[in-house]
Amino acid sequence: MHTLSPQFIKDTAGRKMVVLPEKDYKKLIEELDDLEDIRLYDLAKKEDTGVRISFADYKKSRKK
């Protein structure tokens, strides 16, 4: 996990905001994307029935 350097501020309405350096923001987005990939992989693995088709058959089915 990457250590973040957030700055906490309030806007004129008193709502709390967080400001991050660009490199921290990009790293956070990258880590969230990785977690989403893991979640989708786990879901696909859970729903896998073991049935496989060839890529050519898949392409044919997409044309219909």
PQR file of N, CA, C, O and H, with PARSE charges and radii, in Angstrom:
ATOM      1  N   MET A   1       0.841  -1.179   0.000 -0.4000 1.5000
ATOM      2  CA  MET A   1       0.000   0.000   0.000 -0.0000 2.0000
ATOM      3  C   MET A   1       0.881   1.234   0.000  0.5500 1.7000
ATOM      4  O   MET A   1       1.914   1.283   0.667 -0.5500 1.4000
ATOM      5  N   HIS A   2       0.465   2.202  -0.739 -0.4000 1.5000
ATOM      6  CA  HIS A   2       1.187   3.462  -0.890 -0.0000 2.0000
ATOM      7  C   HIS A   2       0.779   4.423   0.227  0.5500 1.7000
ATOM      8  O   HIS A   2      -0.404   4.519   0.552 -0.5500 1.4000
ATOM      9  H   HIS A   2      -0.375   2.162  -1.281  0.4000 1.0000
ATOM     10  N   THR A   3       1.732   5.127   0.811 -0.4000 1.5000
ATOM     11  CA  THR A   3       1.428   6.124   1.825 -0.0000 2.0000
ATOM     12  C   THR A   3       1.000   7.409   1.137  0.5500 1.7000
ATOM     13  O   THR A   3       1.719   7.942   0.292 -0.5500 1.4000
ATOM     14  H   THR A   3       2.693   5.049   0.547  0.4000 1.0000
ATOM     15  N   LEU A   4      -0.188   7.907   1.507 -0.4000 1.5000
ATOM     16  CA  LEU A   4      -0.730   9.121   0.897 -0.0000 2.0000
ATOM     17  C   LEU A   4      -0.345  10.344   1.705  0.5500 1.7000
ATOM     18  O   LEU A   4      -0.041  10.254   2.895 -0.5500 1.4000
ATOM     19  H   LEU A   4      -0.773   7.474   2.193  0.4000 1.0000
ATOM     20  N   SER A   5      -0.364  11.492   1.036 -0.4000 1.5000
ATOM     21  CA  SER A   5      -0.083  12.774   1.687 -0.0000 2.0000
ATOM     22  C   SER A   5      -1.274  13.703   1.477  0.5500 1.7000
ATOM     23  O   SER A   5      -1.175  14.679   0.734 -0.5500 1.4000
ATOM     24  H   SER A   5      -0.611  11.565   0.070  0.4000 1.0000
ATOM     25  N   PRO A   6      -2.406  13.405   2.131 -0.5600 1.5000
ATOM     26  CA  PRO A   6      -3.593  14.220   1.893  0.2800 2.0000
ATOM     27  C   PRO A   6      -3.540  15.552   2.639  0.5500 1.7000
ATOM     28  O   PRO A   6      -2.874  15.689   3.665 -0.5500 1.4000
ATOM     29  N   GLN A   7      -4.253  16.514   2.097 -0.4000 1.5000
ATOM     30  CA  GLN A   7      -4.449  17.797   2.769 -0.0000 2.0000
ATOM     31  C   GLN A   7      -5.960  17.943   2.928  0.5500 1.7000
ATOM     32  O   GLN A   7      -6.696  17.846   1.946 -0.5500 1.4000
ATOM     33  H   GLN A   7      -4.794  16.403   1.264  0.4000 1.0000
ATOM     34  N   PHE A   8      -6.425  18.173   4.140 -0.4000 1.5000
ATOM     35  CA  PHE A   8      -7.849  18.301   4.408 -0.0000 2.0000
ATOM     36  C   PHE A   8      -8.220  19.774   4.454  0.5500 1.7000
ATOM     37  O   PHE A   8      -7.584  20.565   5.150 -0.5500 1.4000
ATOM     38  H   PHE A   8      -5.828  18.252   4.938  0.4000 1.0000
ATOM     39  N   ILE A   9      -9.249  20.132   3.711 -0.4000 1.5000
ATOM     40  CA  ILE A   9      -9.706  21.522   3.656 -0.0000 2.0000
ATOM     41  C   ILE A   9     -11.230  21.546   3.732  0.5500 1.7000
ATOM     42  O   ILE A   9     -11.882  20.509   3.615 -0.5500 1.4000
ATOM     43  H   ILE A   9      -9.766  19.490   3.146  0.4000 1.0000
ATOM     44  N   LYS A  10     -11.788  22.731   3.928 -0.4000 1.5000
ATOM     45  CA  LYS A  10     -13.237  22.926   3.895 -0.0000 2.0000
ATOM     46  C   LYS A  10     -13.537  23.985   2.857  0.5500 1.7000
ATOM     47  O   LYS A  10     -12.799  24.959   2.709 -0.5500 1.4000
ATOM     48  H   LYS A  10     -11.258  23.574   4.024  0.4000 1.0000
ATOM     49  N   ASP A  11     -14.640  23.780   2.133 -0.4000 1.5000
ATOM     50  CA  ASP A  11     -15.052  24.807   1.179 -0.0000 2.0000
ATOM     51  C   ASP A  11     -15.862  25.877   1.917  0.5500 1.7000
ATOM     52  O   ASP A  11     -16.022  25.814   3.136 -0.5500 1.4000
ATOM     53  H   ASP A  11     -15.240  22.989   2.254  0.4000 1.0000
ATOM     54  N   THR A  12     -16.363  26.842   1.179 -0.4000 1.5000
ATOM     55  CA  THR A  12     -17.074  27.962   1.816 -0.0000 2.0000
ATOM     56  C   THR A  12     -18.375  27.531   2.477  0.5500 1.7000
ATOM     57  O   THR A  12     -18.893  28.244   3.337 -0.5500 1.4000
ATOM     58  H   THR A  12     -16.234  26.893   0.188  0.4000 1.0000
ATOM     59  N   ALA A  13     -18.912  26.379   2.089 -0.4000 1.5000
ATOM     60  CA  ALA A  13     -20.139  25.861   2.708 -0.0000 2.0000
ATOM     61  C   ALA A  13     -19.829  24.960   3.904  0.5500 1.7000
ATOM     62  O   ALA A  13     -20.746  24.437   4.537 -0.5500 1.4000
ATOM     63  H   ALA A  13     -18.492  25.801   1.390  0.4000 1.0000
ATOM     64  N   GLY A  14     -18.550  24.777   4.217 -0.4000 1.5000
ATOM     65  CA  GLY A  14     -18.161  23.952   5.352 -0.0000 2.0000
ATOM     66  C   GLY A  14     -18.014  22.470   5.051  0.5500 1.7000
ATOM     67  O   GLY A  14     -17.784  21.671   5.958 -0.5500 1.4000
ATOM     68  H   GLY A  14     -17.805  25.202   3.703  0.4000 1.0000
ATOM     69  N   ARG A  15     -18.146  22.093   3.766 -0.4000 1.5000
ATOM     70  CA  ARG A  15     -17.981  20.688   3.396 -0.0000 2.0000
ATOM     71  C   ARG A  15     -16.497  20.329   3.401  0.5500 1.7000
ATOM     72  O   ARG A  15     -15.655  21.092   2.929 -0.5500 1.4000
ATOM     73  H   ARG A  15     -18.332  22.742   3.029  0.4000 1.0000
ATOM     74  N   LYS A  16     -16.203  19.167   3.939 -0.4000 1.5000
ATOM     75  CA  LYS A  16     -14.809  18.716   4.013 -0.0000 2.0000
ATOM     76  C   LYS A  16     -14.366  18.188   2.661  0.5500 1.7000
ATOM     77  O   LYS A  16     -15.119  17.490   1.981 -0.5500 1.4000
ATOM     78  H   LYS A  16     -16.887  18.547   4.323  0.4000 1.0000
ATOM     79  N   MET A  17     -13.154  18.520   2.277 -0.4000 1.5000
ATOM     80  CA  MET A  17     -12.550  18.088   1.016 -0.0000 2.0000
ATOM     81  C   MET A  17     -11.166  17.528   1.309  0.5500 1.7000
ATOM     82  O   MET A  17     -10.557  17.830   2.336 -0.5500 1.4000
ATOM     83  H   MET A  17     -12.543  19.087   2.829  0.4000 1.0000
ATOM     84  N   VAL A  18     -10.686  16.710   0.388 -0.4000 1.5000
ATOM     85  CA  VAL A  18      -9.334  16.170   0.484 -0.0000 2.0000
ATOM     86  C   VAL A  18      -8.591  16.537  -0.793  0.5500 1.7000
ATOM     87  O   VAL A  18      -9.103  16.343  -1.896 -0.5500 1.4000
ATOM     88  H   VAL A  18     -11.180  16.465  -0.446  0.4000 1.0000
ATOM     89  N   VAL A  19      -7.394  17.060  -0.641 -0.4000 1.5000
ATOM     90  CA  VAL A  19      -6.537  17.392  -1.770 -0.0000 2.0000
ATOM     91  C   VAL A  19      -5.337  16.459  -1.700  0.5500 1.7000
ATOM     92  O   VAL A  19      -4.689  16.326  -0.662 -0.5500 1.4000
ATOM     93  H   VAL A  19      -6.978  17.217   0.255  0.4000 1.0000
ATOM     94  N   LEU A  20      -5.054  15.809  -2.841 -0.4000 1.5000
ATOM     95  CA  LEU A  20      -3.916  14.891  -2.917 -0.0000 2.0000
ATOM     96  C   LEU A  20      -2.932  15.367  -3.967  0.5500 1.7000
ATOM     97  O   LEU A  20      -3.334  15.947  -4.976 -0.5500 1.4000
ATOM     98  H   LEU A  20      -5.580  15.917  -3.684  0.4000 1.0000
ATOM     99  N   PRO A  21      -1.653  15.132  -3.745 -0.5600 1.5000
ATOM    100  CA  PRO A  21      -0.696  15.362  -4.829  0.2800 2.0000
ATOM    101  C   PRO A  21      -1.047  14.454  -6.010  0.5500 1.7000
ATOM    102  O   PRO A  21      -1.602  13.372  -5.817 -0.5500 1.4000
ATOM    103  N   GLU A  22      -0.729  14.887  -7.218 -0.4000 1.5000
ATOM    104  CA  GLU A  22      -1.093  14.134  -8.420 -0.0000 2.0000
ATOM    105  C   GLU A  22      -0.568  12.705  -8.386  0.5500 1.7000
ATOM    106  O   GLU A  22      -1.288  11.777  -8.754 -0.5500 1.4000
ATOM    107  H   GLU A  22      -0.278  15.766  -7.375  0.4000 1.0000
ATOM    108  N   LYS A  23       0.675  12.513  -7.950 -0.4000 1.5000
ATOM    109  CA  LYS A  23       1.230  11.156  -7.929 -0.0000 2.0000
ATOM    110  C   LYS A  23       0.466  10.264  -6.953  0.5500 1.7000
ATOM    111  O   LYS A  23       0.282   9.077  -7.222 -0.5500 1.4000
ATOM    112  H   LYS A  23       1.260  13.267  -7.651  0.4000 1.0000
ATOM    113  N   ASP A  24       0.020  10.815  -5.825 -0.4000 1.5000
ATOM    114  CA  ASP A  24      -0.790  10.039  -4.881 -0.0000 2.0000
ATOM    115  C   ASP A  24      -2.132   9.677  -5.490  0.5500 1.7000
ATOM    116  O   ASP A  24      -2.601   8.548  -5.347 -0.5500 1.4000
ATOM    117  H   ASP A  24       0.170  11.779  -5.606  0.4000 1.0000
ATOM    118  N   TYR A  25      -2.751  10.634  -6.170 -0.4000 1.5000
ATOM    119  CA  TYR A  25      -4.040  10.395  -6.819 -0.0000 2.0000
ATOM    120  C   TYR A  25      -3.911   9.289  -7.867  0.5500 1.7000
ATOM    121  O   TYR A  25      -4.724   8.366  -7.904 -0.5500 1.4000
ATOM    122  H   TYR A  25      -2.370  11.552  -6.286  0.4000 1.0000
ATOM    123  N   LYS A  26      -2.887   9.384  -8.718 -0.4000 1.5000
ATOM    124  CA  LYS A  26      -2.700   8.377  -9.760 -0.0000 2.0000
ATOM    125  C   LYS A  26      -2.456   6.999  -9.161  0.5500 1.7000
ATOM    126  O   LYS A  26      -2.980   6.005  -9.664 -0.5500 1.4000
ATOM    127  H   LYS A  26      -2.226  10.134  -8.688  0.4000 1.0000
ATOM    128  N   LYS A  27      -1.676   6.929  -8.103 -0.4000 1.5000
ATOM    129  CA  LYS A  27      -1.397   5.649  -7.440 -0.0000 2.0000
ATOM    130  C   LYS A  27      -2.671   5.078  -6.835  0.5500 1.7000
ATOM    131  O   LYS A  27      -2.909   3.873  -6.918 -0.5500 1.4000
ATOM    132  H   LYS A  27      -1.250   7.736  -7.694  0.4000 1.0000
ATOM    133  N   LEU A  28      -3.491   5.925  -6.229 -0.4000 1.5000
ATOM    134  CA  LEU A  28      -4.748   5.491  -5.638 -0.0000 2.0000
ATOM    135  C   LEU A  28      -5.686   4.936  -6.712  0.5500 1.7000
ATOM    136  O   LEU A  28      -6.306   3.891  -6.513 -0.5500 1.4000
ATOM    137  H   LEU A  28      -3.298   6.904  -6.161  0.4000 1.0000
ATOM    138  N   ILE A  29      -5.790   5.624  -7.835 -0.4000 1.5000
ATOM    139  CA  ILE A  29      -6.631   5.162  -8.936 -0.0000 2.0000
ATOM    140  C   ILE A  29      -6.117   3.831  -9.480  0.5500 1.7000
ATOM    141  O   ILE A  29      -6.909   2.938  -9.781 -0.5500 1.4000
ATOM    142  H   ILE A  29      -5.286   6.473  -7.997  0.4000 1.0000
ATOM    143  N   GLU A  30      -4.807   3.692  -9.606 -0.4000 1.5000
ATOM    144  CA  GLU A  30      -4.209   2.438 -10.086 -0.0000 2.0000
ATOM    145  C   GLU A  30      -4.537   1.280  -9.141  0.5500 1.7000
ATOM    146  O   GLU A  30      -4.878   0.187  -9.592 -0.5500 1.4000
ATOM    147  H   GLU A  30      -4.163   4.417  -9.361  0.4000 1.0000
ATOM    148  N   GLU A  31      -4.435   1.518  -7.838 -0.4000 1.5000
ATOM    149  CA  GLU A  31      -4.729   0.471  -6.871 -0.0000 2.0000
ATOM    150  C   GLU A  31      -6.210   0.103  -6.881  0.5500 1.7000
ATOM    151  O   GLU A  31      -6.558  -1.070  -6.745 -0.5500 1.4000
ATOM    152  H   GLU A  31      -4.158   2.407  -7.472  0.4000 1.0000
ATOM    153  N   LEU A  32      -7.079   1.090  -7.041 -0.4000 1.5000
ATOM    154  CA  LEU A  32      -8.511   0.809  -7.144 -0.0000 2.0000
ATOM    155  C   LEU A  32      -8.818  -0.004  -8.398  0.5500 1.7000
ATOM    156  O   LEU A  32      -9.652  -0.910  -8.368 -0.5500 1.4000
ATOM    157  H   LEU A  32      -6.797   2.043  -7.152  0.4000 1.0000
ATOM    158  N   ASP A  33      -8.149   0.318  -9.490 -0.4000 1.5000
ATOM    159  CA  ASP A  33      -8.332  -0.426 -10.736 -0.0000 2.0000
ATOM    160  C   ASP A  33      -7.878  -1.873 -10.563  0.5500 1.7000
ATOM    161  O   ASP A  33      -8.542  -2.795 -11.038 -0.5500 1.4000
ATOM    162  H   ASP A  33      -7.472   1.053  -9.514  0.4000 1.0000
ATOM    163  N   ASP A  34      -6.756  -2.071  -9.890 -0.4000 1.5000
ATOM    164  CA  ASP A  34      -6.276  -3.429  -9.623 -0.0000 2.0000
ATOM    165  C   ASP A  34      -7.275  -4.213  -8.784  0.5500 1.7000
ATOM    166  O   ASP A  34      -7.532  -5.386  -9.055 -0.5500 1.4000
ATOM    167  H   ASP A  34      -6.217  -1.322  -9.505  0.4000 1.0000
ATOM    168  N   LEU A  35      -7.840  -3.566  -7.763 -0.4000 1.5000
ATOM    169  CA  LEU A  35      -8.831  -4.233  -6.918 -0.0000 2.0000
ATOM    170  C   LEU A  35     -10.089  -4.594  -7.704  0.5500 1.7000
ATOM    171  O   LEU A  35     -10.681  -5.650  -7.480 -0.5500 1.4000
ATOM    172  H   LEU A  35      -7.631  -2.613  -7.543  0.4000 1.0000
ATOM    173  N   GLU A  36     -10.497  -3.723  -8.621 -0.4000 1.5000
ATOM    174  CA  GLU A  36     -11.649  -4.011  -9.468 -0.0000 2.0000
ATOM    175  C   GLU A  36     -11.364  -5.212 -10.365  0.5500 1.7000
ATOM    176  O   GLU A  36     -12.229  -6.068 -10.551 -0.5500 1.4000
ATOM    177  H   GLU A  36     -10.016  -2.865  -8.803  0.4000 1.0000
ATOM    178  N   ASP A  37     -10.154  -5.278 -10.921 -0.4000 1.5000
ATOM    179  CA  ASP A  37      -9.763  -6.430 -11.742 -0.0000 2.0000
ATOM    180  C   ASP A  37      -9.837  -7.728 -10.939  0.5500 1.7000
ATOM    181  O   ASP A  37     -10.325  -8.743 -11.436 -0.5500 1.4000
ATOM    182  H   ASP A  37      -9.452  -4.583 -10.770  0.4000 1.0000
ATOM    183  N   ILE A  38      -9.360  -7.692  -9.714 -0.4000 1.5000
ATOM    184  CA  ILE A  38      -9.396  -8.870  -8.842 -0.0000 2.0000
ATOM    185  C   ILE A  38     -10.837  -9.264  -8.555  0.5500 1.7000
ATOM    186  O   ILE A  38     -11.179 -10.446  -8.593 -0.5500 1.4000
ATOM    187  H   ILE A  38      -8.964  -6.867  -9.310  0.4000 1.0000
ATOM    188  N   ARG A  39     -11.687  -8.276  -8.267 -0.4000 1.5000
ATOM    189  CA  ARG A  39     -13.094  -8.552  -7.988 -0.0000 2.0000
ATOM    190  C   ARG A  39     -13.772  -9.208  -9.194  0.5500 1.7000
ATOM    191  O   ARG A  39     -14.509 -10.183  -9.044 -0.5500 1.4000
ATOM    192  H   ARG A  39     -11.409  -7.316  -8.236  0.4000 1.0000
ATOM    193  N   LEU A  40     -13.517  -8.667 -10.391 -0.4000 1.5000
ATOM    194  CA  LEU A  40     -14.121  -9.230 -11.599 -0.0000 2.0000
ATOM    195  C   LEU A  40     -13.595 -10.626 -11.898  0.5500 1.7000
ATOM    196  O   LEU A  40     -14.349 -11.488 -12.349 -0.5500 1.4000
ATOM    197  H   LEU A  40     -12.918  -7.876 -10.513  0.4000 1.0000
ATOM    198  N   TYR A  41     -12.308 -10.859 -11.651 -0.4000 1.5000
ATOM    199  CA  TYR A  41     -11.734 -12.193 -11.841 -0.0000 2.0000
ATOM    200  C   TYR A  41     -12.399 -13.189 -10.892  0.5500 1.7000
ATOM    201  O   TYR A  41     -12.789 -14.283 -11.299 -0.5500 1.4000
ATOM    202  H   TYR A  41     -11.696 -10.159 -11.285  0.4000 1.0000
ATOM    203  N   ASP A  42     -12.523 -12.799  -9.630 -0.4000 1.5000
ATOM    204  CA  ASP A  42     -13.149 -13.695  -8.651 -0.0000 2.0000
ATOM    205  C   ASP A  42     -14.599 -13.996  -9.035  0.5500 1.7000
ATOM    206  O   ASP A  42     -15.055 -15.130  -8.886 -0.5500 1.4000
ATOM    207  H   ASP A  42     -12.206 -11.910  -9.299  0.4000 1.0000
ATOM    208  N   LEU A  43     -15.320 -12.997  -9.525 -0.4000 1.5000
ATOM    209  CA  LEU A  43     -16.704 -13.196  -9.958 -0.0000 2.0000
ATOM    210  C   LEU A  43     -16.769 -14.137 -11.158  0.5500 1.7000
ATOM    211  O   LEU A  43     -17.599 -15.046 -11.191 -0.5500 1.4000
ATOM    212  H   LEU A  43     -14.950 -12.076  -9.646  0.4000 1.0000
ATOM    213  N   ALA A  44     -15.904 -13.924 -12.134 -0.4000 1.5000
ATOM    214  CA  ALA A  44     -15.894 -14.787 -13.322 -0.0000 2.0000
ATOM    215  C   ALA A  44     -15.536 -16.222 -12.944  0.5500 1.7000
ATOM    216  O   ALA A  44     -16.116 -17.172 -13.471 -0.5500 1.4000
ATOM    217  H   ALA A  44     -15.230 -13.186 -12.108  0.4000 1.0000
ATOM    218  N   LYS A  45     -14.591 -16.372 -12.043 -0.4000 1.5000
ATOM    219  CA  LYS A  45     -14.188 -17.705 -11.605 -0.0000 2.0000
ATOM    220  C   LYS A  45     -15.338 -18.404 -10.882  0.5500 1.7000
ATOM    221  O   LYS A  45     -15.542 -19.606 -11.051 -0.5500 1.4000
ATOM    222  H   LYS A  45     -14.120 -15.601 -11.615  0.4000 1.0000
ATOM    223  N   LYS A  46     -16.083 -17.655 -10.085 -0.4000 1.5000
ATOM    224  CA  LYS A  46     -17.214 -18.210  -9.345 -0.0000 2.0000
ATOM    225  C   LYS A  46     -18.329 -18.655 -10.297  0.5500 1.7000
ATOM    226  O   LYS A  46     -18.990 -19.665 -10.055 -0.5500 1.4000
ATOM    227  H   LYS A  46     -15.917 -16.679  -9.948  0.4000 1.0000
ATOM    228  N   GLU A  47     -18.534 -17.897 -11.379 -0.4000 1.5000
ATOM    229  CA  GLU A  47     -19.604 -18.193 -12.321 -0.0000 2.0000
ATOM    230  C   GLU A  47     -19.180 -19.146 -13.442  0.5500 1.7000
ATOM    231  O   GLU A  47     -20.000 -19.489 -14.293 -0.5500 1.4000
ATOM    232  H   GLU A  47     -17.997 -17.077 -11.575  0.4000 1.0000
ATOM    233  N   ASP A  48     -17.930 -19.574 -13.457 -0.4000 1.5000
ATOM    234  CA  ASP A  48     -17.409 -20.439 -14.523 -0.0000 2.0000
ATOM    235  C   ASP A  48     -18.077 -21.805 -14.475  0.5500 1.7000
ATOM    236  O   ASP A  48     -18.070 -22.485 -13.449 -0.5500 1.4000
ATOM    237  H   ASP A  48     -17.264 -19.295 -12.766  0.4000 1.0000
ATOM    238  N   THR A  49     -18.661 -22.198 -15.623 -0.4000 1.5000
ATOM    239  CA  THR A  49     -19.314 -23.508 -15.724 -0.0000 2.0000
ATOM    240  C   THR A  49     -18.390 -24.553 -16.327  0.5500 1.7000
ATOM    241  O   THR A  49     -18.714 -25.741 -16.332 -0.5500 1.4000
ATOM    242  H   THR A  49     -18.666 -21.646 -16.457  0.4000 1.0000
ATOM    243  N   GLY A  50     -17.248 -24.124 -16.833 -0.4000 1.5000
ATOM    244  CA  GLY A  50     -16.317 -25.049 -17.452 -0.0000 2.0000
ATOM    245  C   GLY A  50     -16.542 -25.224 -18.946  0.5500 1.7000
ATOM    246  O   GLY A  50     -15.732 -25.859 -19.622 -0.5500 1.4000
ATOM    247  H   GLY A  50     -16.985 -23.160 -16.828  0.4000 1.0000
ATOM    248  N   VAL A  51     -17.632 -24.671 -19.471 -0.4000 1.5000
ATOM    249  CA  VAL A  51     -17.941 -24.788 -20.893 -0.0000 2.0000
ATOM    250  C   VAL A  51     -17.047 -23.816 -21.668  0.5500 1.7000
ATOM    251  O   VAL A  51     -16.912 -22.652 -21.291 -0.5500 1.4000
ATOM    252  H   VAL A  51     -18.290 -24.155 -18.922  0.4000 1.0000
ATOM    253  N   ARG A  52     -16.443 -24.301 -22.743 -0.4000 1.5000
ATOM    254  CA  ARG A  52     -15.569 -23.473 -23.567 -0.0000 2.0000
ATOM    255  C   ARG A  52     -16.010 -23.561 -25.017  0.5500 1.7000
ATOM    256  O   ARG A  52     -16.482 -24.605 -25.468 -0.5500 1.4000
ATOM    257  H   ARG A  52     -16.553 -25.247 -23.049  0.4000 1.0000
ATOM    258  N   ILE A  53     -15.855 -22.454 -25.754 -0.4000 1.5000
ATOM    259  CA  ILE A  53     -16.097 -22.448 -27.199 -0.0000 2.0000
ATOM    260  C   ILE A  53     -14.871 -21.844 -27.867  0.5500 1.7000
ATOM    261  O   ILE A  53     -14.102 -21.124 -27.230 -0.5500 1.4000
ATOM    262  H   ILE A  53     -15.472 -21.606 -25.388  0.4000 1.0000
ATOM    263  N   SER A  54     -14.691 -22.133 -29.134 -0.4000 1.5000
ATOM    264  CA  SER A  54     -13.544 -21.579 -29.854 -0.0000 2.0000
ATOM    265  C   SER A  54     -13.798 -20.102 -30.142  0.5500 1.7000
ATOM    266  O   SER A  54     -14.942 -19.648 -30.138 -0.5500 1.4000
ATOM    267  H   SER A  54     -15.316 -22.718 -29.651  0.4000 1.0000
ATOM    268  N   PHE A  55     -12.734 -19.369 -30.388 -0.4000 1.5000
ATOM    269  CA  PHE A  55     -12.858 -17.959 -30.713 -0.0000 2.0000
ATOM    270  C   PHE A  55     -13.633 -17.780 -32.012  0.5500 1.7000
ATOM    271  O   PHE A  55     -14.420 -16.843 -32.140 -0.5500 1.4000
ATOM    272  H   PHE A  55     -11.805 -19.738 -30.390  0.4000 1.0000
ATOM    273  N   ALA A  56     -13.417 -18.662 -32.967 -0.4000 1.5000
ATOM    274  CA  ALA A  56     -14.138 -18.596 -34.248 -0.0000 2.0000
ATOM    275  C   ALA A  56     -15.638 -18.751 -34.023  0.5500 1.7000
ATOM    276  O   ALA A  56     -16.430 -18.025 -34.625 -0.5500 1.4000
ATOM    277  H   ALA A  56     -12.777 -19.424 -32.863  0.4000 1.0000
ATOM    278  N   ASP A  57     -16.037 -19.686 -33.165 -0.4000 1.5000
ATOM    279  CA  ASP A  57     -17.463 -19.864 -32.870 -0.0000 2.0000
ATOM    280  C   ASP A  57     -18.029 -18.638 -32.154  0.5500 1.7000
ATOM    281  O   ASP A  57     -19.166 -18.235 -32.400 -0.5500 1.4000
ATOM    282  H   ASP A  57     -15.393 -20.275 -32.676  0.4000 1.0000
ATOM    283  N   TYR A  58     -17.235 -18.058 -31.278 -0.4000 1.5000
ATOM    284  CA  TYR A  58     -17.670 -16.845 -30.584 -0.0000 2.0000
ATOM    285  C   TYR A  58     -17.915 -15.716 -31.581  0.5500 1.7000
ATOM    286  O   TYR A  58     -18.922 -15.014 -31.495 -0.5500 1.4000
ATOM    287  H   TYR A  58     -16.312 -18.385 -31.079  0.4000 1.0000
ATOM    288  N   LYS A  59     -16.986 -15.543 -32.532 -0.4000 1.5000
ATOM    289  CA  LYS A  59     -17.138 -14.492 -33.541 -0.0000 2.0000
ATOM    290  C   LYS A  59     -18.393 -14.726 -34.378  0.5500 1.7000
ATOM    291  O   LYS A  59     -19.109 -13.780 -34.705 -0.5500 1.4000
ATOM    292  H   LYS A  59     -16.168 -16.114 -32.602  0.4000 1.0000
ATOM    293  N   LYS A  60     -18.658 -15.986 -34.722 -0.4000 1.5000
ATOM    294  CA  LYS A  60     -19.871 -16.300 -35.496 -0.0000 2.0000
ATOM    295  C   LYS A  60     -21.124 -15.934 -34.720  0.5500 1.7000
ATOM    296  O   LYS A  60     -22.080 -15.409 -35.290 -0.5500 1.4000
ATOM    297  H   LYS A  60     -18.075 -16.754 -34.456  0.4000 1.0000
ATOM    298  N   SER A  61     -21.123 -16.208 -33.425 -0.4000 1.5000
ATOM    299  CA  SER A  61     -22.296 -15.914 -32.611 -0.0000 2.0000
ATOM    300  C   SER A  61     -22.510 -14.406 -32.452  0.5500 1.7000
ATOM    301  O   SER A  61     -23.643 -13.960 -32.272 -0.5500 1.4000
ATOM    302  H   SER A  61     -20.346 -16.635 -32.962  0.4000 1.0000
ATOM    303  N   ARG A  62     -21.447 -13.630 -32.517 -0.4000 1.5000
ATOM    304  CA  ARG A  62     -21.555 -12.166 -32.409 -0.0000 2.0000
ATOM    305  C   ARG A  62     -22.165 -11.564 -33.657  0.5500 1.7000
ATOM    306  O   ARG A  62     -22.777 -10.498 -33.584 -0.5500 1.4000
ATOM    307  H   ARG A  62     -20.526 -13.992 -32.663  0.4000 1.0000
ATOM    308  N   LYS A  63     -22.016 -12.216 -34.808 -0.4000 1.5000
ATOM    309  CA  LYS A  63     -22.539 -11.694 -36.061 -0.0000 2.0000
ATOM    310  C   LYS A  63     -24.043 -11.873 -36.185  0.5500 1.7000
ATOM    311  O   LYS A  63     -24.690 -11.184 -36.973 -0.5500 1.4000
ATOM    312  H   LYS A  63     -21.518 -13.082 -34.868  0.4000 1.0000
ATOM    313  N   LYS A  64     -24.608 -12.806 -35.400 -0.4000 1.5000
ATOM    314  CA  LYS A  64     -26.038 -13.115 -35.501 -0.0000 2.0000
ATOM    315  C   LYS A  64     -26.894 -12.056 -34.872  0.5500 1.7000
ATOM    316  O   LYS A  64     -28.119 -12.170 -34.876 -0.5500 1.4000
ATOM    317  H   LYS A  64     -24.083 -13.366 -34.760  0.4000 1.0000
TER
END
